[in-house]
């Protein structure tokens, strides 16, 4: 996303404040040509933004999407590390109605958003600070929701661990069969055998026939050997991995990495076997 899509109500208020009636003209002219910016998840009419110190503010976010949050972060003393807010995966019920509010948390764990920065950000969103009994009410709901979220995350991680363990055992069995009885291996797993032979004997043909798998293997290799180069070369993929990691409580659950930790201890043939993307 870029900053070139349509402006919202907060932008209109800011333009009116700075330019008066001229601000309205600029606002409507801009939106007549700019894309809508509907990227990411649609935000609820109001969202609760909470920083690392548990300062809590309502943001008036009706009509906006999470991508807008990414492109419009709060001010940060360190301009090299903008820390935008992002949906935490939970929402809570209003104290006064049946409405529900998304909970937003800082995307980067190590980038700080101060009270003053968050307050100014909330004002930009035509929001307000949540204090007193109202804050206690939402804090209790959020705590309960986050505890339940943590339980589901733990159960999911255990399920994924068992799936990876089962997959490792199956790969190990196929590897042993391939070593002891190549003919049976080719008969039972013809597609896998064909891909292996094609990848080893004709890499260019392999890339032409299986472009997605080849690209995935190359990305994974670069990510392991040169993380910084991977981040620069594949910024979108890197960001998606970071988002999944944060949503998973800081733990990566990608099954394509399940066997990477032992790669250096294996011979080339073993490594090739365990790196299969199929």
PyMOL commands that set and color helices and strands:
alter all, ss='L'
color gray80, all
select helices_A, chain A and resi 9-19+21-33+66-71+115-124+132-180+182-188+190-201+203-209+211-225+227-233+235-247+255-257+260-265+268-274
alter helices_A, ss='H'
color red, helices_A
select strands_A, chain A and resi 46-50+56-60+85-93+100-106+128-129
alter strands_A, ss='S'
color yellow, strands_A
deselect
rebuild
show_as cartoon
